[in-house]
Amino acid sequence: MRTLSHRSRGVLAVVAAAVLGVAGCDAVGGDSAAPARSAKPSPEPTPPWDRSPGSVAAVGDSITRAFDACDVLSDCPEASWATGASPEVDSLAVRLLGKTGAARHSWNYAVTGARMADLPGQMAQAVRRKPQLVTVLMGANDACRATPSAMTPVSAFRADFEDALRSLRKALPKTQVFVASVPDLKRLWSEGRTSSMARQVWRLGICPSMLGDAQAVDASAALRRNTVQKRVEEYNKVLREVCAEDERCRHDGGAVYDYRFGTAQLSRWDYFHPSVDGQARLAEIAYRAVTAEKPLT
């Protein structure tokens, strides 16, 4: 072993004295601060909104079932904006998961004719799949009644929507929800009322509160349609407010309501439900909302 020189031993003595002096000062409660410990970096918080969920379940009504998109008076789920496999639509599920992923990990529990009162039951079905994202487009049938007086009261609409989200949240705390606004029903009436085919199909009972006696433009008819339109706006206010209370819920910011569906985006049989092209536009709106860095406003 190598012997330390006289000079080296002197340097070590000075260093040792300095160390002992600091330790002694700390021991008697001196002013010297303890050396800072290197803190471990805090883990990044999990964002409340995942822009690339791995599975999708859809709930809603005839729009999400793509009613009248492919054949007259028939559902066409393969053309659904939410979960359909049609390449012409490029549904939300396909955009998020790819064609194979969508086939395996997306489910459509929407029912033609469903109202908000049916949403809790549909949500219970969706919960069994444990989806990472649930899409909701519901409310048109609550306004599309035999008469305006038969429309779902706003308070009941709110209670059923809250109930559905509450049951989802209880079962799946981290599942995300995308909520689409109710379309502008009066806009759909104005687009289709000049079509004899549309009027003939409307007489079978499609949204009579708005579409009944489609060519009438007198004061009574105008009041009826405006009453329905106001109720749709109230429903959309409920959807926006309730969704805003849940950090894992995103509303479309009124994008579906504001979208100006033209004849190309409406069914060629009823001029009311979205066509295949209209379903594609809905898919675009949903994808933009789900993948945005911040919620749409």
Summary of the structure (lengths in Angstrom):
residues: 297
radius of gyration: 30.2
end to end distance: 76.7
largest distance: 114.0
contacts: 956
relative contact order: 0.14
helix: 48%
strand: 7%
